[in-house]
């Protein structure tokens, strides 16, 4: 542990050094002005981390020529390299306003001259305890950021890539509001000329919603492969979500979502909507889409889920959009008005995917951050049998 003493009076420096040495502190540095202090700190920060002089605490004289201790403290706080070093102000001034100004500038404590050894050492110990706690929290936050970054990479890895095959083209537009997202999308081939698509929005934000999202993604992956139909897949997701038992009984993990199957051979779309914003199916050249409206309660709310599926006709040139409610954030009004504006926007942007990217990235009108997810499914111009 290294202490830096900053005082323009050499006698004061010597007295404090002697007090600290007799108390067992052996690593002591000195600077005789604020400018010299910054030179020492800057030189240390430019050195290799193995040879750098690490300052753990600064004893800073308040009254110095050129730059006083209060201004020096402000500059320390303004520099991210030094703002976490605890500063104890050393002063002969009894002016409470000056002491308050020093504390406002970033000093964590002060001692008055003539210095009482017992008081000085007690304040140093107190400052070092605070510094130790701060370092612990910083290290914990660093590790958490690393873990969140890894979790985000894992989460993104399970999302499917854009797909273009005979008769169908699929692309997703996605942005997480935080490191981790509660939204997810998935698609899977379930047969010859048949595909399944899902968009899910786990309620909440941050880690809890992202974990629920990842859980649902794993259930969906298996269910889409083995059960495939909208009714059976959503019943299975609901069953698995109801099997989660949070410690807090007031907490409930639930999701909204749309699941749709596309049969290119029969020209048929079948879907179910669990409390989710309506999907939009545009017929080529038509500005008003058919809506994939709500057919059941959200997933994970009730043991018994009444699932109703609905069917729609597909034609070459049709385009399906399914999305989460974060997409509606940049539009004015309440839910229905926002959906109407989104409907107009998507029709205008039918040949301009860059405008959809801009929509994904723009700020919501209410300032609240939310995940944004939109999946676009094009039925291409191969012949579809009626």
N, C-alpha and C positions, 0 to 999 in steps of 0.2 A: 504494500500500500504506500503510494507516494503522495506527499503533501507539497503543494506549491504555495510559498509565501510571497505575497506581492505588496511591497511597501517601499516608498522612496527614502525612508530613514533606515540606514544600515544598522543602527543600534537596535531599533525595533525588530528587524529581521533576526539579529543575533540572539535577542532575548527569547523570541518565539522558538527559534531553532533549538536553543538549549533546553527549553521546557519540553519540547517534543522528544529530543534525544533521551532525556532522563526518564521519559514515560515509555521508552521502548520503540519509538518511531525512528527508523534508520534511513529511510529513503525520503530525503527532504531536498526540494529545489527552491531557488529564490530568484525573484525578478524585482528590479528596483523602479519599475514604471509599468503602466498598463501596456505601453508599446512593446517593452521588453517581454512582458508576459505573452503577448500575441505572437511575437517572434519565436519564442520557445515552443508554444503550442503548435504553430504552423510548421516549424521544423520537425517536430515530433510526428505530426500527422503525415508528413511527406516521406518519412522513413519507412523502411520495410517493417511490417508488423512484428517481426521477431526482435527487432532492435529498437523499436520506438519507445520513448519514455511515456509511460501511461500515467496520467495525472488522475488521482482519485478524488481529491478535494482541494479547493482553493481558499486560502485565507487572504482576503482582499481588503487593503486599506481604502477607506472611503475618501480621504482627502489626499489627492496627489496632484502635482502640476501637470499641465497639458491635458490629460484626460483623467477625470476623477473615477472613483470606484463605481459609482452608480452608472455612468455612461459605459464603462468597461463591462459591467454586468449586463447591460442591455445588448451590447455587441456579442457577448458570449451566448446569450439566449437566442439571438438572431441567427447563429451559426449551428446547423444541425450536428456538426462534429463535436461541439462543446456544450450544448445546452443541457446535457444530462450530468455534467460535472457539478456537484453541489458547491455552492459558494457561501462562505461565512464572511460577513462584512465585519471588519475590524475598525472601530471608530472611537474618537475621543469626543464626538459630538453627542450631546444629550437631547438634541432637537427631535421630538417625536415625528414631526412631519418628514424630516430627512430620513429617519429610519424607516418610516412607512414607504417612502419613495424607493429606498433600497430594496425593500421586500417586494414591492410592485415590479421592480426592474428584474427580479429573478433570484435574488439572494434568498436562501432558505432560513438563515438565522444571523445573529450578530453577537459580537462580544465588544465590551467597551474597555478603553484604556484608562488607567493602567490595567493590564490583563491579569486576571485571576487564573492561576494554573488549573485549579480544580474545575472552574467553570469552562475554561477553554477545552479541556480534554473531554468533559461531559458533552459539550456541544459537538465536538468532532465525532465522538462515538455515535451520537444521535444521527448526525448527518450521514455517517457511513452505513448505519442500519437502513436508513431510507434509500441510500444509493444501492445497497445490496438487494433490497426488495424491488427497486426499479429495474435493475439488471436482470433479476429473475423473471419479471414480467416481460421484459423485452425479449429475452431468450425464449420464453414460452410462446410469445406472439410470433417470433421468427419461425419456430417449429410448426406452429399452427398454420402459418402462411404456406410453408412448404407442403404440409399435408393437404391443405385445401387445393393447392396447385396440382398435386398429384391426383386428388379426387376429381378435379375438373377435367384433367386429361383422360381419366378413366371414363368419366361420364360422357365426354365427347366421343370417345372411342366406340361406344355402343350405338351411337346414332348412325343410321345408314347413309351411304354416299348417294349422290344423285344417280338416277337410273334412266336409261333410254333403251327400250327394247321394242320389238315388233308390236306396234299398236298402242304403246303407252310411253309416256315420259313423265318423270317425277323429279321435283326439286323442292328442297326445303330452305326456308329463310329463318334464321334463328339467332337470337342474342339473349344471353343470360343477364339479368339485372345485377347479379353479384358474382362472386367467384363460382358459386354453384347455382344450378337452376332447378326449379320445380316442374318445368315443362319438359315434355319429351314427345318425340314422334317416332313412328316405326312403320315399316312396310315389309311384306313378305309374300312370296309367290306361293299360292295354295293349290295350284293346278295348271293345266294347260289353258292359257289365255285367261287365267283368273288370279287376282291379286287382292290382298287385304291391306288396309291403311288404318293407322290409329294416330290420334293426337290426344295427349293427356295433360291435364294441368292439376298438379298436386297443390292443395290449398296451403297458404302460408308462404314464407320466404326463408332463404338461408339454408342451413345445414339440415334441419328437420324435414323441410319439403323436398330437398334434393335426395335424402335417403329414402323417403317414400317413393319418389320418382324412380330411383334406381330399383327399388323393390318391385314396383309395378312393371318396369321394363323387363325384368327377369321373368315375371309371370306372363307378360304379353308374348315374349319370345317363344315360350313353350306352348302357350294357348293358341297362338296364331298358327303354329305348325300342326297341332293335333286336333284342335276343336274347330278352328277357322270361322265358323258362322258368328255373326254379330251377337246374337242372343247368348250362345254358349260361352263365348269369350268374355263378355262383360259379366255374366253370372260367375264365372270362375275368378275374375279379378275382384269382384265384390266379395266373394267368399274368402279369398286370401287376405284382403284388407280387413275384413271383420275379425280375422284371426290374430291381428296385431293387438296387443294389450298394453297400452302405455301405463306407466306407474301412476300418473295423474289421471284420475277418472274423468276429469273435465276436458281432457285433451282427446280429440278424435281425429284420426287420420283418414281423410277422404279426398277424392279426386273427382273432377268433371272430365268428360272426354267424349270423343266421337270415334266410332269404329265403323268402317265401311268395307264392303267387298265389291269388287268390280269384275264382272264376267263379260269379257270382250266378245266372246262367241255369241252370247245371247243378247248382248246390248242391254245389260241390266246392272244397276247399282242398288245394293241393299245395305241399309245402315241402321244403327241405333245411336241415340244421342243421350248421354247421361248428364243432364243438367248443364250442358256446355253451350256456348254461343253457336248459332246456327251455321253449318257449313253452307257453301254457296256453289250451285251447279249452273254454269253459264252454257247456254246453247249458242253455237257459233253465230256471232253477229248480233245477238240479243242483249240489250242492256240490263234487263231485269232477270235475275237468276231465280231458279227454284231453290228453296231453303231446306236444309236438313235440320229440322226443328227438334225440340226436346221431346223425348219419348219416355224417359224414366228419371228417377231421382239420381243424385250423384252417387258414385261408387264408394262404398265403405261407410255409409250412413245407417243403413237398415239391413238386418239379417235377411229379410225377404225382399228381393228386388224384382219389381214388376217390369220386365223388359219387353218392349214392343219394337219390332223391326218394320221398316218401311222400304218400299221398292220404288225405283225411279228408272226411267228409260235413258239409255246412253246412245249417243250418235257420234260419228266421226266429227272431230272439231270441238267437241264439248270440253269444258275445263272445270275441274272441281277445285275449290279452295276450302281447306279446313285449317283452323287457327285457334289460338288461345286468346283470352280477353285482353292480354297486354297489347295486342295489335290495335285495339280500339282507343288506347290512351291519347294518341295525337288528334283525335276527332272530338268535336264539341258536343255538348248535350249529354243526355242519359243513354241507356243501353240501346234502345230502338233507334234513336237519332244517330248514334255512332255507327250502328250496323248499316243504316241507309247511306251514310257518307262513305263507309268502307266499300259498300256495293258499287257506288259511283266511281270511287277511286280505282278499284280493281278492273272495272270495265274500261276506264280510260288508259290504264296501265297494261292492257292485255298484250301489247307488243313491246313493252318497255320494262324489263325486269330490273333495270338499275333503279327505277323509281320505287320499286318494292324494297330494294336494299336500303334506300334512303329512308323509307317509312320505318323499317326495322330499327334504324340507328337514331332517328330524331327524338327529341325530348317530348315527353307527355305533357299535355296542357296543365294538368293538376300538379306537376312536379314530382309525383310519386313514381318511383322506379318499379318496373315489373318485367318479368321474363316476356319475351316476344317470340312467337313461333307461328309460322305459316307454311303449310304444305300445298304445293300446286301440282295437280295431276292432269295431264293433257291426254285426252283420247285422240290418238293420231289418225291419219286419214286412210288406214287400211279398211277394207270393207268389214262391216259388222253385220252378221246375219240377224234379221228381225226375228 
